[in-house]
């Protein structure tokens, strides 16, 4: 195989660090770009001694120059706690980050993948969600800095492709969990596991009958790599997620059972603009990438619980 030079923005984050691991295992040279707003050095500290790994502290809202064959653009806070903390910065990261990375890809003729999100579907009126659904998003809601930022990034990608022939790939990532999630990022899997391990009350919103589909991080990384390797004519967007759907209450009960916790489930009022259902239609990923998730919920949760046991 040819060793490629690959730039990963947001490479010290939860998903980015797993992607860096995998790309290095495959024999590539990896440049990990991160400003450490939500990324953590401990996620990639085990890679620092690898001569083919380079860590660069940089913010994607500022231009960046490097020679690379491929770019994975993952930089953006992805949990409500973090992206609502500085909504303007979140929007700038999605939009300016896309412009800077697309400009770089155009100059150096690199192929570039955008990590978009199922949040582009908003609170969907269609179930499950396929790629041709346009979404139902509140442009001035609590979550809009993230939703609309990612929607704008997709627009930029498509237009750089049409106008400047940049080779693009767009994936829409559905709820993902696994080791190296931020312990207090407010995402439901990490919240429940941390609460359960400390025998604290587990908080569900409303009746806990909202549904989510949870994919294990290794399945997502596999999907990303297959998407990057797919023919240039296939630009996406393509859903990458696990179509098995669970209610939030079911998730809480499983976490309690798997951790052997004494936690009780308590109910809080629903936050605004929280989607009631989220489930990917992955028939396009199956057809074009021969991809479907391999890790089922209990197996993935056990690995994630072991990780959190070691860090808290």
ZAKOLMI-877404 format. One record per residue: residue number from 1; chain; y, x, z of N, C-alpha, C in turn. Coordinates in steps of 0.1 Angstrom, whole numbers, plus 5000, padded with zeros to 4 digits. Layout:
! ZAKOLMI-877404
> n/chain/nY/nX/nZ/caY/caX/caZ/cY/cX/cZ
> NUM/A/Y/X/Z/Y/X/Z/Y/X/Z
...
//
This chain:
! ZAKOLMI-877404
> n/chain/nY/nX/nZ/caY/caX/caZ/cY/cX/cZ
> 1/A/4988/5008/5000/5000/5000/5000/5013/5009/5000
> 2/A/5024/5003/4995/5036/5010/4996/5043/5007/5009
> 3/A/5048/5018/5015/5056/5015/5028/5069/5010/5024
> 4/A/5073/4998/5029/5086/4992/5026/5095/4995/5037
> 5/A/5108/4996/5034/5119/4996/5044/5123/4981/5047
> 6/A/5121/4977/5059/5124/4963/5062/5134/4961/5073
> 7/A/5144/4954/5071/5155/4951/5081/5152/4937/5087
> 8/A/5151/4937/5101/5149/4925/5108/5161/4922/5117
> 9/A/5170/4912/5114/5181/4909/5122/5176/4900/5134
> 10/A/5181/4902/5146/5176/4895/5157/5162/4900/5161
> 11/A/5160/4913/5158/5146/4919/5159/5141/4921/5174
> 12/A/5151/4921/5183/5146/4922/5197/5144/4909/5204
> 13/A/5146/4898/5197/5144/4885/5202/5129/4881/5204
> 14/A/5127/4869/5208/5113/4864/5210/5105/4865/5197
> 15/A/5109/4859/5187/5102/4859/5174/5103/4872/5167
> 16/A/5116/4877/5167/5118/4890/5160/5110/4902/5164
> 17/A/5108/4902/5177/5100/4914/5183/5085/4913/5178
> 18/A/5080/4901/5178/5066/4899/5173/5065/4902/5158
> 19/A/5076/4899/5150/5076/4902/5136/5077/4917/5134
> 20/A/5085/4924/5142/5086/4939/5141/5072/4945/5144
> 21/A/5065/4940/5155/5052/4945/5158/5043/4945/5146
> 22/A/5043/4933/5139/5033/4930/5128/5037/4939/5116
> 23/A/5050/4940/5113/5054/4948/5101/5050/4963/5103
> 24/A/5052/4968/5116/5048/4982/5118/5033/4984/5117
> 25/A/5025/4974/5122/5011/4974/5121/5006/4975/5107
> 26/A/5014/4969/5098/5011/4969/5084/5016/4981/5077
> 27/A/5022/4991/5084/5025/5004/5079/5039/5005/5073
> 28/A/5048/4995/5076/5062/4995/5071/5071/5003/5080
> 29/A/5083/5006/5075/5094/5012/5083/5103/5000/5087
> 30/A/5106/4999/5099/5113/4987/5104/5127/4991/5111
> 31/A/5137/4984/5106/5150/4986/5112/5153/4973/5120
> 32/A/5154/4974/5133/5157/4962/5141/5171/4962/5145
> 33/A/5178/4951/5141/5192/4949/5143/5194/4938/5153
> 34/A/5202/4941/5164/5204/4931/5174/5217/4934/5182
> 35/A/5224/4924/5186/5235/4926/5195/5232/4923/5210
> 36/A/5219/4920/5212/5214/4917/5226/5222/4906/5233
> 37/A/5226/4896/5226/5232/4884/5233/5220/4876/5239
> 38/A/5210/4874/5231/5198/4868/5237/5185/4877/5236
> 39/A/5186/4886/5227/5175/4896/5225/5174/4904/5238
> 40/A/5162/4909/5241/5160/4917/5253/5153/4931/5249
> 41/A/5158/4941/5254/5153/4954/5251/5138/4955/5255
> 42/A/5134/4949/5266/5120/4950/5270/5111/4944/5260
> 43/A/5115/4936/5251/5107/4930/5240/5102/4941/5230
> 44/A/5111/4951/5229/5108/4961/5218/5107/4976/5224
> 45/A/5107/4977/5237/5107/4990/5243/5094/4998/5240
> 46/A/5083/4990/5238/5071/4997/5235/5071/5002/5220
> 47/A/5081/4999/5212/5081/5003/5198/5091/5016/5197
> 48/A/5099/5019/5207/5109/5029/5206/5103/5043/5203
> 49/A/5091/5045/5206/5085/5058/5204/5079/5059/5190
> 50/A/5079/5048/5183/5073/5048/5169/5083/5054/5159
> 51/A/5079/5065/5152/5088/5071/5143/5093/5062/5132
> 52/A/5085/5051/5129/5089/5042/5118/5097/5030/5123
> 53/A/5102/5031/5135/5109/5020/5141/5123/5025/5145
> 54/A/5134/5018/5141/5147/5022/5145/5155/5010/5150
> 55/A/5161/5012/5162/5168/5001/5168/5183/5003/5166
> 56/A/5190/4993/5161/5204/4994/5158/5212/4983/5165
> 57/A/5221/4986/5174/5229/4976/5181/5241/4972/5172
> 58/A/5240/4960/5167/5250/4955/5158/5251/4940/5158
> 59/A/5262/4935/5155/5264/4920/5155/5265/4916/5140
> 60/A/5257/4907/5136/5256/4903/5121/5269/4896/5116
> 61/A/5278/4892/5126/5290/4886/5121/5299/4897/5115
> 62/A/5296/4910/5117/5303/4921/5111/5295/4926/5100
> 63/A/5301/4931/5089/5293/4936/5078/5285/4948/5082
> 64/A/5274/4950/5075/5264/4961/5078/5258/4966/5065
> 65/A/5256/4979/5065/5252/4986/5052/5239/4994/5055
> 66/A/5229/4992/5047/5217/5000/5049/5209/4999/5036
> 67/A/5200/5008/5034/5191/5007/5022/5178/5000/5027
> 68/A/5173/4989/5021/5161/4983/5025/5155/4975/5013
> 69/A/5142/4973/5014/5135/4965/5004/5135/4950/5007
> 70/A/5134/4947/5020/5133/4933/5024/5142/4931/5037
> 71/A/5147/4919/5038/5155/4915/5050/5150/4902/5055
> 72/A/5147/4902/5068/5143/4890/5075/5155/4886/5084
> 73/A/5162/4875/5081/5174/4872/5088/5171/4862/5100
> 74/A/5169/4867/5112/5165/4859/5123/5176/4858/5133
> 75/A/5187/4865/5132/5197/4866/5142/5204/4852/5144
> 76/A/5203/4847/5156/5210/4835/5161/5203/4830/5173
> 77/A/5211/4827/5184/5206/4821/5196/5198/4808/5192
> 78/A/5186/4806/5197/5178/4794/5193/5175/4784/5203
> 79/A/5180/4786/5215/5178/4775/5225/5191/4769/5229
> 80/A/5191/4756/5233/5203/4749/5236/5212/4756/5246
> 81/A/5206/4761/5257/5213/4768/5267/5221/4779/5261
> 82/A/5215/4787/5252/5222/4799/5247/5232/4795/5236
> 83/A/5227/4786/5227/5236/4783/5215/5248/4774/5219
> 84/A/5247/4766/5230/5259/4758/5234/5268/4766/5243
> 85/A/5263/4778/5248/5272/4786/5257/5284/4790/5250
> 86/A/5283/4794/5237/5295/4798/5229/5292/4792/5215
> 87/A/5296/4779/5213/5293/4772/5201/5299/4778/5189
> 88/A/5311/4783/5190/5318/4789/5179/5311/4802/5174
> 89/A/5307/4810/5184/5300/4822/5181/5286/4819/5174
> 90/A/5279/4808/5179/5267/4804/5173/5268/4801/5158
> 91/A/5279/4793/5155/5282/4789/5142/5285/4801/5133
> 92/A/5293/4810/5139/5297/4822/5131/5285/4831/5128
> 93/A/5276/4832/5138/5263/4840/5136/5255/4834/5124
> 94/A/5254/4821/5124/5246/4815/5112/5254/4817/5099
> 95/A/5267/4814/5099/5274/4814/5086/5278/4828/5082
> 96/A/5285/4835/5091/5290/4849/5087/5278/4858/5086
> 97/A/5268/4856/5095/5256/4864/5094/5249/4863/5081
> 98/A/5248/4850/5076/5242/4847/5063/5250/4854/5052
> 99/A/5263/4853/5052/5272/4858/5042/5270/4874/5042
> 100/A/5270/4880/5053/5269/4895/5054/5256/4899/5049
> 101/A/5245/4893/5053/5231/4897/5049/5229/4894/5034
> 102/A/5234/4883/5030/5232/4880/5015/5240/4889/5007
> 103/A/5252/4893/5011/5260/4903/5004/5253/4916/5004
> 104/A/5247/4920/5015/5239/4932/5015/5227/4931/5006
> 105/A/5220/4920/5006/5208/4918/4997/5212/4919/4983
> 106/A/5224/4913/4980/5229/4913/4966/5231/4928/4961
> 107/A/5238/4936/4970/5242/4950/4966/5229/4958/4964
> 108/A/5220/4957/4974/5208/4967/4974/5196/4961/4967
> 109/A/5198/4948/4961/5187/4942/4954/5174/4940/4963
> 110/A/5177/4936/4975/5166/4933/4985/5162/4918/4984
> 111/A/5150/4916/4988/5145/4902/4989/5149/4898/5004
> 112/A/5154/4885/5006/5158/4882/5019/5153/4868/5023
> 113/A/5148/4867/5036/5142/4855/5041/5151/4850/5052
> 114/A/5155/4837/5051/5163/4830/5061/5154/4822/5071
> 115/A/5155/4825/5084/5148/4817/5094/5157/4805/5097
> 116/A/5154/4794/5090/5161/4782/5092/5152/4774/5103
> 117/A/5155/4762/5104/5150/4755/5116/5147/4740/5113
> 118/A/5138/4734/5120/5135/4720/5119/5147/4712/5124
> 119/A/5156/4719/5131/5169/4711/5135/5177/4707/5124
> 120/A/5175/4712/5112/5182/4707/5100/5179/4692/5097
> 121/A/5168/4688/5103/5164/4673/5101/5171/4665/5111
> 122/A/5177/4671/5122/5184/4663/5132/5174/4654/5139
> 123/A/5179/4642/5143/5170/4632/5149/5164/4623/5138
> 124/A/5152/4627/5133/5148/4622/5120/5145/4607/5119
> 125/A/5148/4601/5108/5145/4587/5105/5132/4587/5097
> 126/A/5126/4598/5094/5114/4599/5086/5103/4607/5094
> 127/A/5091/4603/5094/5081/4609/5103/5068/4610/5096
> 128/A/5061/4621/5095/5066/4635/5098/5076/4639/5088
> 129/A/5083/4651/5091/5094/4655/5082/5088/4665/5071
> 130/A/5091/4661/5059/5088/4670/5047/5101/4676/5042
> 131/A/5100/4687/5034/5111/4695/5030/5121/4687/5022
> 132/A/5117/4676/5015/5127/4668/5007/5135/4658/5015
> 133/A/5132/4658/5029/5141/4649/5037/5154/4656/5040
> 134/A/5165/4649/5038/5178/4655/5040/5183/4656/5054
> 135/A/5177/4648/5063/5180/4649/5077/5190/4639/5082
> 136/A/5192/4639/5095/5200/4629/5101/5207/4636/5113
> 137/A/5218/4643/5110/5225/4652/5119/5238/4647/5123
> 138/A/5242/4648/5135/5256/4645/5140/5264/4658/5139
> 139/A/5274/4658/5129/5281/4670/5127/5291/4674/5139
> 140/A/5293/4665/5148/5302/4668/5159/5295/4667/5173
> 141/A/5282/4666/5172/5274/4665/5185/5272/4678/5192
> 142/A/5266/4677/5204/5264/4688/5213/5256/4699/5206
> 143/A/5247/4695/5197/5238/4705/5191/5242/4710/5177
> 144/A/5254/4704/5173/5258/4706/5159/5261/4721/5155
> 145/A/5265/4729/5165/5269/4743/5162/5256/4750/5156
> 146/A/5245/4746/5161/5232/4752/5157/5227/4745/5144
> 147/A/5226/4732/5145/5221/4724/5133/5229/4727/5121
> 148/A/5242/4725/5122/5251/4726/5110/5252/4741/5106
> 149/A/5252/4750/5115/5252/4764/5112/5240/4768/5103
> 150/A/5228/4763/5107/5216/4766/5099/5216/4759/5086
> 151/A/5222/4747/5086/5223/4739/5073/5232/4747/5063
> 152/A/5243/4752/5069/5253/4759/5060/5246/4772/5055
> 153/A/5238/4778/5063/5232/4791/5059/5222/4788/5047
> 154/A/5215/4777/5048/5206/4773/5037/5214/4771/5024
> 155/A/5226/4765/5025/5235/4763/5014/5239/4776/5008
> 156/A/5243/4785/5017/5247/4799/5012/5235/4806/5005
> 157/A/5224/4805/5011/5212/4812/5005/5209/4806/4990
> 158/A/5209/4793/4989/5206/4787/4976/5217/4791/4966
> 159/A/5229/4791/4970/5240/4794/4961/5241/4809/4957
> 160/A/5237/4818/4966/5236/4832/4963/5225/4834/4953
> 161/A/5214/4826/4954/5203/4827/4945/5207/4822/4931
> 162/A/5214/4811/4930/5218/4805/4918/5229/4814/4911
> 163/A/5239/4818/4918/5250/4825/4912/5248/4840/4910
> 164/A/5241/4846/4920/5239/4861/4919/5225/4866/4918
> 165/A/5216/4856/4916/5202/4859/4914/5195/4867/4925
> 166/A/5201/4865/4938/5195/4871/4949/5181/4865/4952
> 167/A/5171/4873/4955/5158/4868/4957/5157/4863/4972
> 168/A/5156/4849/4973/5157/4843/4986/5144/4836/4990
> 169/A/5142/4835/5003/5131/4827/5009/5137/4819/5020
> 170/A/5134/4806/5021/5139/4799/5033/5127/4792/5040
> 171/A/5126/4795/5053/5115/4787/5060/5122/4779/5071
> 172/A/5117/4768/5074/5122/4759/5085/5112/4760/5096
> 173/A/5116/4766/5107/5107/4768/5118/5107/4757/5128
> 174/A/5095/4752/5132/5094/4741/5142/5091/4748/5155
> 175/A/5092/4740/5166/5091/4745/5180/5080/4756/5181
> 176/A/5084/4768/5185/5075/4779/5186/5075/4784/5201
> 177/A/5063/4789/5205/5063/4794/5219/5053/4806/5219
> 178/A/5053/4813/5230/5045/4825/5232/5051/4835/5241
> 179/A/5043/4846/5243/5049/4857/5251/5062/4862/5246
> 180/A/5071/4867/5256/5084/4872/5253/5095/4861/5251
> 181/A/5091/4849/5253/5102/4838/5254/5110/4842/5266
> 182/A/5123/4839/5265/5133/4841/5276/5129/4832/5287
> 183/A/5127/4837/5299/5123/4829/5310/5132/4817/5313
> 184/A/5145/4819/5311/5155/4808/5314/5163/4804/5302
> 185/A/5155/4802/5291/5163/4799/5279/5163/4783/5277
> 186/A/5158/4776/5287/5159/4762/5286/5150/4755/5277
> 187/A/5141/4762/5270/5131/4756/5261/5120/4750/5269
> 188/A/5114/4740/5264/5105/4732/5272/5093/4739/5276
> 189/A/5087/4747/5268/5074/4754/5272/5077/4765/5283
> 190/A/5088/4773/5281/5091/4783/5291/5095/4776/5304
> 191/A/5103/4766/5303/5108/4758/5315/5096/4754/5323
> 192/A/5086/4747/5316/5075/4741/5323/5066/4751/5330
> 193/A/5064/4762/5322/5055/4773/5327/5061/4780/5340
> 194/A/5074/4783/5338/5081/4789/5350/5081/4780/5362
> 195/A/5085/4767/5360/5085/4758/5371/5071/4756/5377
> 196/A/5061/4756/5369/5047/4754/5374/5042/4766/5382
> 197/A/5045/4778/5377/5041/4790/5384/5048/4792/5397
> 198/A/5060/4786/5398/5067/4787/5411/5064/4774/5420
> 199/A/5055/4765/5415/5052/4753/5422/5064/4744/5424
> 200/A/5074/4745/5415/5086/4737/5416/5084/4724/5408
> 201/A/5092/4714/5411/5091/4701/5403/5093/4704/5388
> 202/A/5085/4698/5380/5087/4699/5365/5095/4687/5360
> 203/A/5106/4691/5353/5116/4680/5350/5113/4676/5335
> 204/A/5111/4663/5333/5110/4657/5320/5122/4648/5318
> 205/A/5127/4646/5306/5138/4638/5304/5134/4624/5299
> 206/A/5140/4614/5304/5136/4600/5301/5121/4598/5306
> 207/A/5113/4591/5299/5099/4589/5303/5090/4600/5299
> 208/A/5096/4610/5291/5087/4621/5287/5079/4617/5275
> 209/A/5083/4606/5268/5075/4602/5256/5081/4607/5243
> 210/A/5091/4616/5243/5095/4623/5231/5083/4632/5227
> 211/A/5082/4633/5214/5071/4642/5209/5076/4655/5203
> 212/A/5068/4665/5204/5071/4678/5198/5058/4684/5192
> 213/A/5059/4693/5183/5048/4700/5177/5050/4714/5180
> 214/A/5040/4720/5187/5042/4734/5192/5034/4744/5185
> 215/A/5040/4754/5179/5032/4764/5172/5033/4778/5180
> 216/A/5022/4785/5180/5021/4798/5186/5028/4808/5178
> 217/A/5034/4818/5184/5043/4827/5176/5035/4835/5166
> 218/A/5023/4839/5168/5015/4846/5158/5013/4839/5145
> 219/A/5012/4825/5146/5010/4817/5134/5023/4817/5126
> 220/A/5035/4816/5134/5048/4817/5127/5049/4830/5119
> 221/A/5046/4841/5126/5048/4855/5120/5039/4855/5107
> 222/A/5027/4850/5108/5018/4850/5096/5025/4842/5085
> 223/A/5031/4831/5088/5038/4822/5078/5049/4830/5072
> 224/A/5057/4837/5080/5069/4844/5075/5064/4855/5065
> 225/A/5054/4862/5069/5049/4873/5060/5044/4868/5047
> 226/A/5036/4857/5048/5031/4851/5035/5043/4846/5026
> 227/A/5053/4840/5033/5064/4835/5025/5071/4847/5018
> 228/A/5074/4858/5025/5080/4869/5019/5072/4875/5007
> 229/A/5059/4874/5008/5050/4879/4998/5048/4870/4986
> 230/A/5053/4857/4988/5050/4847/4977/5058/4850/4965
> 231/A/5054/4844/4953/5062/4847/4941/5077/4844/4942
> 232/A/5085/4852/4935/5099/4851/4936/5104/4837/4932
> 233/A/5096/4830/4924/5100/4817/4919/5099/4806/4930
> 234/A/5092/4809/4941/5090/4800/4952/5100/4804/4963
> 235/A/5112/4797/4963/5122/4801/4973/5122/4792/4986
> 236/A/5114/4781/4986/5115/4772/4997/5126/4762/4995
> 237/A/5131/4756/5006/5126/4757/5019/5111/4752/5021
> 238/A/5105/4758/5031/5091/4754/5035/5090/4753/5050
> 239/A/5084/4742/5054/5082/4740/5069/5071/4750/5074
> 240/A/5074/4756/5085/5063/4764/5092/5063/4759/5106
> 241/A/5052/4752/5109/5050/4746/5122/5036/4741/5124
> 242/A/5033/4737/5136/5020/4731/5139/5021/4716/5139
> 243/A/5013/4709/5130/5015/4695/5129/5009/4687/5141
> 244/A/5002/4693/5150/4996/4686/5161/5007/4682/5171
> 245/A/5008/4669/5173/5020/4663/5180/5016/4660/5194
> 246/A/5025/4663/5204/5022/4660/5218/5035/4654/5224
> 247/A/5033/4645/5234/5044/4641/5241/5048/4651/5252
> 248/A/5061/4651/5256/5065/4661/5266/5058/4659/5279
> 249/A/5055/4647/5282/5047/4645/5295/5033/4651/5293
> 250/A/5026/4649/5282/5013/4656/5280/5014/4671/5281
> 251/A/5025/4677/5276/5027/4691/5277/5028/4695/5292
> 252/A/5036/4688/5299/5038/4691/5314/5024/4690/5321
> 253/A/5016/4680/5318/5003/4678/5325/4994/4690/5321
> 254/A/4994/4694/5309/4985/4705/5305/4989/4718/5312
> 255/A/5003/4720/5313/5007/4733/5319/5003/4733/5334
> 256/A/5005/4721/5341/5001/4720/5355/4986/4723/5356
> 257/A/4978/4717/5347/4963/4719/5348/4960/4734/5345
> 258/A/4966/4740/5335/4962/4754/5332/4967/4764/5342
> 259/A/4978/4761/5349/4983/4771/5359/4977/4768/5373
> 260/A/4970/4756/5374/4966/4753/5388/4977/4751/5397
> 261/A/4988/4745/5392/5001/4744/5400/5001/4731/5409
> 262/A/5009/4732/5419/5011/4720/5428/5023/4713/5424
> 263/A/5029/4716/5413/5042/4709/5408/5040/4694/5406
> 264/A/5051/4687/5409/5051/4673/5405/5060/4671/5393
> 265/A/5058/4660/5386/5066/4657/5374/5077/4648/5378
> 266/A/5090/4652/5376/5101/4642/5379/5109/4640/5367
> 267/A/5116/4628/5367/5123/4623/5355/5138/4625/5356
> 268/A/5144/4630/5346/5159/4631/5345/5164/4623/5333
> 269/A/5177/4619/5333/5182/4612/5321/5181/4620/5308
> 270/A/5180/4613/5297/5179/4620/5284/5193/4627/5280
> 271/A/5192/4639/5275/5205/4646/5270/5209/4639/5257
> 272/A/5221/4641/5253/5226/4635/5240/5220/4642/5228
> 273/A/5218/4635/5218/5214/4640/5205/5200/4647/5205
> 274/A/5192/4644/5216/5179/4650/5216/5170/4643/5207
> 275/A/5164/4649/5197/5155/4642/5188/5143/4636/5195
> 276/A/5139/4623/5191/5128/4617/5198/5115/4621/5193
> 277/A/5114/4625/5180/5102/4629/5174/5104/4642/5165
> 278/A/5094/4650/5165/5095/4662/5156/5081/4666/5152
> 279/A/5078/4665/5140/5065/4669/5135/5066/4673/5120
> 280/A/5061/4685/5118/5062/4690/5104/5051/4685/5095
> 281/A/5055/4682/5082/5046/4680/5072/5044/4694/5065
> 282/A/5032/4700/5067/5030/4713/5062/5022/4714/5049
> 283/A/5022/4703/5041/5014/4703/5029/5019/4714/5019
> 284/A/5032/4716/5019/5038/4726/5010/5034/4740/5013
> 285/A/5034/4743/5026/5030/4756/5031/5015/4759/5028
> 286/A/5007/4748/5030/4992/4749/5027/4990/4752/5012
> 287/A/4998/4745/5003/4996/4746/4989/5001/4759/4984
> 288/A/5014/4763/4988/5020/4775/4982/5017/4788/4989
> 289/A/5014/4787/5002/5012/4800/5009/4997/4801/5015
> 290/A/4989/4790/5013/4976/4790/5018/4977/4792/5033
> 291/A/4987/4786/5040/4990/4789/5054/4988/4776/5062
> 292/A/4981/4777/5073/4981/4766/5083/4979/4773/5097
> 293/A/4984/4767/5108/4983/4774/5121/4969/4775/5126
> 294/A/4966/4786/5132/4952/4788/5137/4950/4786/5152
> 295/A/4961/4788/5160/4961/4788/5174/4963/4774/5180
> 296/A/4954/4769/5187/4956/4755/5193/4963/4756/5207
> 297/A/4968/4745/5211/4978/4745/5222/4973/4752/5235
> 298/A/4961/4748/5239/4956/4754/5252/4954/4769/5251
> 299/A/4949/4774/5240/4947/4788/5238/4961/4796/5239
> 300/A/4970/4790/5231/4984/4796/5231/4990/4795/5245
> 301/A/4989/4784/5251/4995/4782/5265/4990/4792/5274
> 302/A/4976/4795/5274/4970/4805/5283/4977/4818/5282
> 303/A/4978/4823/5269/4984/4836/5266/4999/4836/5271
> 304/A/5006/4825/5269/5020/4825/5274/5021/4825/5289
> 305/A/5012/4817/5295/5012/4817/5310/5009/4831/5316
> 306/A/4999/4838/5310/4996/4852/5314/5009/4861/5314
> 307/A/5016/4859/5302/5028/4867/5301/5038/4864/5312
> 308/A/5041/4851/5314/5051/4847/5324/5046/4851/5338
> 309/A/5033/4851/5341/5028/4856/5354/5033/4870/5356
> 310/A/5032/4878/5345/5035/4892/5346/5050/4895/5348
> 311/A/5059/4886/5343/5073/4889/5344/5081/4882/5355
> 312/A/5075/4871/5361/5083/4864/5372/5076/4867/5385
//
